[in-house]
Amino acid sequence: IKLKDIQVDVVDTRYAIPCGSPIGIYLKSDGVMVIGTGRITGSDGMEVEPAYGILKSGDYIEAFNGKPMNTKEDLIRAGSESGGQDCVLQVRREGEDVDVSLKPVQGADGQYKLGAWVRDDTQGIGTITYVDMNGRFGALGHGISDSDTGMLVDIEDGELYETQILGIEKGASGKPGVMSGVIYYGKGTKLGEVTANTDEGIFGTVNEKFKEAIQSRAIPVGFRQDVHKGQAFIRSDVSGEVKDYEIEIQKVDYSSLQKNKGMVIQVTDEELLQLTGGIVQGMSGSPIIQDGKLIGAVTHVFIQDSTKGYGIFIENMLSH
């Protein structure tokens, strides 16, 4: 069953196409995210930290004196134009909207600043797990967290782009390996839209360009009761072509409270071990196939043993 050969009106969760291909991911945060606060050398030469105790890591600044803030440039401009007058920031903190008062400080360069480190987007490379029969995708098997705060990024939207893997640093005990590559941003390289960033992965829809490039065929979806210890396979494009590599499912936790750690897997395929040393960063989302069914995705690698890692049940991803 090929995706481009089928038109359906409802999502058929009995079949999905396991992909295993690397993808470039760009996410735009919902508001300007606060990473932390910092000191400013004022125009008088004194060091001050105006945002300390007022803004917190993980806050999202939504407005400045009622004016929406969509980018960090918006925030920098608003602070600079404040003239040092007291301002009110509308902030989303742990899902709740709060107003905070802050007085920008004039720096040694003459510009008024808030004294906060901020970010409005994030990007990276991951693996597409599946595409369903309506072109909806799931990837990663875990959410994308901010590299500084460690918190799941609240997103406004996002896009998928073509990527090229340039090299693989093999994993070793105490040091996970990593796939390094380049993301090609542009109109002609866009492959889909991201609509959700959750603990179980990122989700959205792929475009026609992505659909036409899919080589895999749809297979049945296996639910958690179908998963058992023993032989299985992960599908990955780490070698430059999509291939299935043998693994062993060593443990199945049907009632795991951590939704993206439902099974423990170990890579046994000699070719993959030679290539990557096991599971490396960037392989998150690689589909797990057992008994001809798509049953899950790789989510984490064990720090002390790169041949082992966790997987998520596919039904936890399909629920989105």
MOJO-V76318 format. One record per residue. N is the residue number from 1. SS is DSSP state (~ for helix, > for strand, _ for the rest). PSI is psi in whole degrees, 0 to 359 (* if undefined). Layout:
BEGIN
N SS PSI
N SS PSI
END
This chain:
BEGIN
1 _ 119
2 _ 140
3 ~ 316
4 ~ 351
5 ~ 357
6 _ 137
7 _ 122
8 _ 158
9 _ 344
10 _ 156
11 _ 126
12 _ 99
13 _ 0
14 _ 339
15 > 145
16 > 159
17 > 113
18 > 125
19 _ 288
20 _ 9
21 _ 144
22 > 151
23 > 145
24 > 133
25 > 130
26 > 127
27 > 134
28 > 124
29 > 153
30 > 89
31 > 172
32 > 118
33 > 132
34 > 124
35 > 325
36 > 181
37 > 160
38 _ 166
39 _ 148
40 > 134
41 > 111
42 > 172
43 _ 341
44 _ 4
45 _ 356
46 _ 144
47 > 131
48 > 160
49 _ 80
50 _ 332
51 _ 355
52 _ 129
53 _ 356
54 _ 310
55 _ 147
56 _ 152
57 _ 132
58 _ 351
59 _ 152
60 > 116
61 > 118
62 > 330
63 > 154
64 > 112
65 _ 41
66 _ 350
67 > 124
68 > 139
69 _ 109
70 _ 334
71 _ 164
72 ~ 332
73 ~ 322
74 ~ 316
75 ~ 317
76 ~ 317
77 ~ 317
78 ~ 319
79 ~ 318
80 ~ 325
81 _ 359
82 _ 338
83 _ 17
84 _ 9
85 _ 150
86 > 138
87 > 161
88 > 124
89 > 130
90 > 118
91 > 138
92 > 118
93 > 115
94 _ 41
95 _ 353
96 > 143
97 > 127
98 > 152
99 > 135
100 > 146
101 > 139
102 > 142
103 > 110
104 _ 149
105 > 139
106 > 122
107 > 175
108 _ 338
109 _ 2
110 _ 351
111 _ 143
112 > 134
113 > 156
114 _ 340
115 _ 38
116 > 138
117 > 128
118 > 163
119 > 146
120 > 3
121 > 170
122 > 155
123 > 162
124 > 183
125 > 133
126 > 194
127 > 133
128 > 127
129 > 306
130 > 161
131 > 130
132 _ 183
133 _ 357
134 _ 9
135 _ 11
136 > 138
137 > 159
138 > 143
139 > 160
140 _ 314
141 _ 357
142 _ 165
143 _ 168
144 _ 120
145 > 155
146 _ 137
147 _ 336
148 _ 316
149 _ 338
150 _ 5
151 _ 146
152 > 132
153 _ 124
154 _ 123
155 > 149
156 > 315
157 > 186
158 > 173
159 > 157
160 > 141
161 > 161
162 > 146
163 > 157
164 > 124
165 > 123
166 > 336
167 > 163
168 > 123
169 > 117
170 _ 146
171 _ 152
172 > 168
173 _ 125
174 _ 355
175 > 101
176 _ 145
177 > 174
178 > 144
179 > 128
180 > 144
181 > 187
182 > 140
183 > 131
184 > 103
185 _ 131
186 _ 165
187 ~ 318
188 ~ 352
189 ~ 1
190 > 137
191 > 353
192 > 178
193 > 138
194 > 129
195 > 345
196 > 140
197 > 110
198 > 173
199 _ 340
200 _ 3
201 > 182
202 > 149
203 > 157
204 > 211
205 > 144
206 > 159
207 _ 182
208 ~ 325
209 ~ 317
210 ~ 315
211 ~ 318
212 ~ 337
213 ~ 350
214 _ 127
215 _ 334
216 _ 160
217 _ 155
218 > 143
219 > 164
220 > 152
221 > 131
222 _ 134
223 _ 176
224 ~ 327
225 ~ 344
226 ~ 344
227 _ 136
228 _ 163
229 _ 149
230 > 197
231 > 139
232 > 184
233 > 146
234 > 142
235 > 127
236 > 155
237 _ 24
238 _ 338
239 _ 357
240 _ 351
241 _ 150
242 _ 123
243 > 157
244 > 132
245 > 139
246 > 137
247 > 171
248 > 128
249 > 114
250 > 334
251 > 140
252 > 121
253 _ 94
254 _ 339
255 _ 23
256 _ 133
257 _ 335
258 _ 106
259 _ 336
260 _ 18
261 _ 52
262 _ 343
263 > 153
264 > 129
265 > 156
266 > 131
267 > 126
268 _ 351
269 _ 119
270 ~ 323
271 ~ 316
272 ~ 322
273 ~ 321
274 ~ 325
275 ~ 316
276 ~ 345
277 _ 6
278 _ 238
279 _ 130
280 > 160
281 > 132
282 _ 340
283 _ 354
284 _ 129
285 _ 348
286 _ 124
287 > 144
288 > 127
289 > 131
290 > 134
291 _ 36
292 _ 10
293 > 147
294 > 114
295 > 345
296 > 195
297 > 149
298 > 136
299 > 322
300 > 157
301 > 146
302 > 129
303 _ 318
304 _ 353
305 > 98
306 > 353
307 > 348
308 > 157
309 > 185
310 > 158
311 > 156
312 > 144
313 > 137
314 ~ 330
315 ~ 333
316 ~ 333
317 ~ 319
318 ~ 340
319 _ 347
320 _ *
END
